[in-house]
Amino acid sequence: MSVELHDESDGNLLVVKLNGKLSKLDYERFIPEVEKAINEHGKIRVLVEMRDFHGWTAGALWEDVKFDLKHFAHIERLALVGERKWEAGMAVFCKPFTSAKVRYFDRHQLDEAFVWVAEGIRQPTA
């Protein structure tokens, strides 16, 4: 499994790239980064890009549920980008755990997903 985390828009927009099967160890690596962004900004936006994604191990699924319950109100917008086969499952899975606006995009709509998730974010001034 590979997880990449990138800060955009001064850290309140996180881009998470997932491939393979998500494990508990993956959560232990990236949750502190997400929580740091939440502590700094209060509310964040997240774009999750799934490429060759195969779901979660049982331990990772439990970590995901705990994270979602803890940060229910901290995620403002969630853009999910990946294969169509994940669309229905991800939308249903995410809905009870977040008050965020959630939207699913097909892989070829990555640019559109980024525009949507970043919409209305004030850019830092130099």
BELTA-V386026 format. One record per pair of residues at least 24 apart in sequence whose C-alpha atoms are under 6 Angstrom apart, sorted by the first residue. I is the first residue (numbers start at 0). J is the second residue. Records with the same first field share a line. If there is no record, write none. Layout:
I->J + J
This chain:
11->43
12->43 + 44 + 45
13->45
14->45 + 46 + 47
15->47
16->47 + 48
17->49
18->49 + 50 + 51 + 52
19->51 + 52 + 53
20->53 + 54 + 55
21->55
22->56 + 59
23->58 + 59
42->73 + 74
43->74 + 75
44->74 + 75 + 76 + 77
45->77
46->77 + 78 + 79
47->79
48->80
49->80 + 81
67->96
68->96
71->96 + 97
72->98
74->99
75->99
76->100 + 101 + 116
77->101
78->102 + 103
79->103
80->104 + 105 + 106
81->105 + 106
